[in-house]
């Protein structure tokens, strides 16, 4: 069965395409991810970097995680929407902000990370894997 997963920003000028399934899906509660997406937590879907195509005018913004890994968020230069996450902790993967991925894809996070930074109003299902910091 062939799959095609597409994503784009609000204005459509930053784009993503792959025919590979994701290798990791997670929900991050760190302050940087929350600020980047404007949500209570950010769901990020990771793909093998060498199996994806990205295009458009992307502006990198670099952060340093609490674990000391450099993380780069790639934002559309036109609409300023965050599209991608590249982390030194996952050098061979590209994270795509789940809200940018077109249907019929539905994100299914396998774990929650940086739960020590979780907002008090956010509930995590008890059976879900949880990490106070990054994946260990």
DRENTIBA-707651 format. One record per residue: x, y, z of N, C-alpha, C in turn; residue number from 1; residue in one letter. Coordinates in steps of 0.02 Angstrom, whole numbers. Each point is the difference from the previous one (the first is absolute). Layout:
<nodes>
      n.x      n.y      n.z     ca.x     ca.y     ca.z      c.x      c.y      c.z   resi   resn
        X        Y        Z        X        Y        Z        X        Y        Z    NUM      A
...
</nodes>
This chain:
<nodes>
      n.x      n.y      n.z     ca.x     ca.y     ca.z      c.x      c.y      c.z   resi   resn
       41      -59        0      -41       59        0       44       62        0      1      X
       -8       43      -50       37       63       -3      -36       52       42      2      X
       40       38       36      -28       56       37       34       63      -24      3      X
      -35       54        7       29       66      -14      -22       45       56      4      X
       48       28       34      -15       46       55       24       70      -22      5      X
      -47       47        3       14       69      -20      -12       47       58      6      X
       37       54        1      -10       52       49       16       67      -32      7      X
      -32       52       26       16       68      -23      -18       50       54      8      X
       28       58       -7      -16       54       46      -66       33      -20      9      X
      -20       49       38      -64       34      -12       -4       31      -70     10      X
       55       30      -23       -3       33      -66       17      -49      -57     11      X
       24      -60       16       15      -50      -50       69        5      -32     12      X
       41       48       22       65       10      -33       55      -45       28     13      X
      -10      -27       61       47      -49       28      -35      -67       -3     14      X
       35      -50      -28      -33      -64      -13       44      -59       20     15      X
      -33      -56       11       32      -63       20      -34      -57      -36     16      X
       40      -50      -18      -27      -60      -33       43      -59       17     17      X
      -33      -57       13       35      -63        8      -46      -57      -19     18      X
       29      -57      -16      -38      -61      -11       18      -51       54     19      X
       36       21       50       19      -43       56      -45       12       60     20      X
       -9      -52       40      -37        8       62       44       36       51     21      X
      -31       34       49       40       31       52       36      -52       43     22      X
       57       20       28       38      -46       43      -10       16       74     23      X
      -26       59       15      -12       19       69      -52       55        1     24      X
      -45       -4       49      -49       52       10       -2       14       75     25      X
        4       64       17        0       17       71      -36       66       13     26      X
      -15       10       62      -31       62       22       49       33       48     27      X
       23       60      -16       50       35       40      -32       56       41     28      X
       19        3       63      -28       50       46       50       54       19     29      X
       58        2      -33       50       51       18      -26       70      -19     30      X
       26       50       34      -22       69      -11       15       23      -72     31      X
       57      -21      -28       17       20      -69      -50      -26      -50     32      X
      -20      -64        7      -49      -28      -47      -68       33        9     33      X
      -19       12       62      -65       33       12        0       70      -31     34      X
       55       35        8        4       68      -28        0       -3      -77     35      X
       35      -48      -28        5       -5      -73      -68      -13      -33     36      X
      -42      -40       32      -64      -18      -31      -59       39       29     37      X
        9       29       59      -56       35       32      -50      -46       32     38      X
       18      -64        7      -44      -50       30       24      -19       70     39      X
      -42      -36       37       18      -23       67       56      -52       -3     40      X
        7      -34      -56       54      -49      -13        5       -6      -76     41      X
       56      -25      -24       10       -6      -72        7      -72      -19     42      X
      -41      -22      -47        7      -68      -27       45        5      -61     43      X
       53      -40        1       50        1      -53        7      -71      -28     44      X
       -1       -5      -67        4      -64      -34       68       -1      -36     45      X
       41      -50       16       67       -4      -27        5      -51      -56     46      X
       38       19      -52       12      -41      -58       75       -5      -12     47      X
       22      -53      -36       70       -4      -19       16       58      -47     48      X
       52       37       17       19       60      -37       14      -15      -74     49      X
       30      -57      -14       16      -15      -70      -59      -26      -40     50      X
      -59       -4       30      -60      -25      -34      -53       55      -10     51      X
       19       63       13      -49       54       -5       23       52      -51     52      X
      -49       37      -24       13       58      -43      -31       60       33     53      X
       39       53        8      -28       62       27       16       56      -49     54      X
      -44       50       -1       11       55      -46      -30       64       27     55      X
       20       54      -31      -25       66       20       55       41       33     56      X
      -17       61       14       47       46       33       -8       -9       75     57      X
       50      -34       30       -3      -17       71       51       40       39     58      X
      -22       26       56       43       39       44       17      -42       61     59      X
       64      -14       12       18      -40       59        3       43       64     60      X
      -25      -29       54        6       31       67       33      -53       43     61      X
       55       17       34       37      -49       38      -11        9       75     62      X
      -12      -57       34      -10       -2       72       50      -49       30     63      X
       11        5       65       40      -50       36      -46      -33       51     64      X
       -7      -66       -5      -44      -35       47       32       -2       69     65      X
      -39      -16       51       26       -7       67       50      -57        6     66      X
       -3      -47      -48       48      -56        0       64       19      -37     67      X
        2       60      -30       60       24      -34        1      -16      -74     68      X
      -54      -26      -27       -4      -13      -72      -24       62      -38     69      X
       34       15      -54      -22       56      -42      -61      -22      -41     70      X
      -51       40        2      -61      -14      -38      -14       58      -47     71      X
      -17      -17      -61      -15       52      -49      -73       -8      -22     72      X
      -36       54        3      -69        1      -25        2       37      -67     73      X
      -32      -29      -49       -3       31      -66      -70       28      -10     74      X
       -2       65      -13      -62       38       -5       -8       27      -71     75      X
      -60        2      -25      -13       30      -65       17       75        4     76      X
       40       24      -46       18       71        0      -59       45      -16     77      X
      -52      -26      -31      -57       41      -21      -53        5       54     78      X
      -25      -57       25      -55        2       49       25       -9       72     79      X
       66      -16        8       32       -6       66      -23      -61       39     80      X
      -34      -47      -31      -23      -59       35       57      -51        6     81      X
        8      -28       61       52      -50       11      -22      -64      -35     82      X
       47      -28      -39      -14      -61      -38       39      -61       25     83      X
       66       10       12       44      -56       11       44        9       62     84      X
       23      -57       25       43       -3       58       59      -45      -17     85      X
       61       28        6       61      -40      -11       40        5       64     86      X
       13      -57       30       35       -1       64       66      -38       -6     87      X
       52       27       32       64      -36        2       -8      -67       36     88      X
      -52       -5       42      -14      -63       34      -28      -54      -46     89      X
      -28       21      -57      -27      -46      -50       29       21      -68     90      X
       65      -10      -11       33       28      -60      -25      -26      -67     91      X
      -29      -59       -2      -21      -29      -64      -76        3       -9     92      X
      -33       44       39      -72        6       -4      -21       73      -10     93      X
      -58        8      -30      -32       65       -6      -68       -5       33     94      X
      -12       45       46      -66        3       33      -45       48      -38     95      X
      -62      -20       -7      -51       42      -32      -53       15       53     96      X
      -17       63        8      -53       19       46      -64      -34      -25     97      X
      -30      -41       43      -56      -43      -22      -58       39      -30     98      X
      -14       60       26      -57       39      -25        9       22      -72     99      X
       61       -5      -26       14       21      -69      -11      -57      -50    100      X
       -7      -62       25       -6      -58      -44      -72       -6      -25    101      X
       -6      -10      -65      -66       -4      -31      -35      -66       17    102      X
      -66        3        2      -40      -61        8        7      -41      -64    103      X
       -3      -64        5      -31      -40       52       46      -18       58    104      X
       64       23       -1       46      -17       55      -27       26       66    105      X
        4      -42       51      -18       20       68       58      -19       45    106      X
       26       49       36       56      -13       46      -22      -45       57    107      X
       46      -43       21      -13      -46       56       63       -2       43    108      X
        8       49       44       60        3       41       10      -65       40    109      X
       63      -22        2       18      -61       37       22       16       71    110      X
       15       64       13       26       21       65       -7       75        9    111      X
        8       21       62        2       71       18       68       14       31    112      X
       33       53      -23       66       19       26       -3       69       32    113      X
       49       13       43        5       62       37      -63       12       42    114      X
      -24      -54       31      -60        5       41       11       42       63    115      X
       63        9       20       13       43       58      -19       73      -15    116      X
       -6       17      -65      -19       68      -21      -74        4      -21    117      X
      -36      -54        9      -70       -5      -21      -42       53       37    118      X
      -46       30      -37      -46       47       31      -49      -38       46    119      X
      -21       30       55      -42      -35       48      -67      -24      -29    120      X
      -26       34      -49      -65      -20      -28        3      -56      -51    121      X
       60      -23      -18        9      -52      -50       -2      -69       33    122      X
      -44      -43      -25       -6      -69       25       35      -47      -49    123      X
       40      -46       26       33      -51      -40      -30      -67       20    124      X
      -23      -40      -49      -27      -66       17       51      -40       40    125      X
      -22      -33       53       44      -38       45       40      -54      -36    126      X
      -27      -32      -51       34      -54      -34       53       25      -49    127      X
        4       65      -12       47       29      -47       70        4       31    128      X
       52      -18      -40       69        9       23       12       73       13    129      X
       35       14       55       14       70       18       74        6       21    130      X
       30       55      -20       68       15       20        2       71       28    131      X
       27        7       60        3       67       31       40       48      -43    132      X
       52      -26      -31       42       40      -45       -7      -30      -69    133      X
       54        1      -39       -2      -30      -66       -2      -76        5    134      X
        1      -32      -57       -1      -73       -3       66      -25       28    135      X
       -6      -47       47       62      -28       29        3      -74       -9    136      X
</nodes>
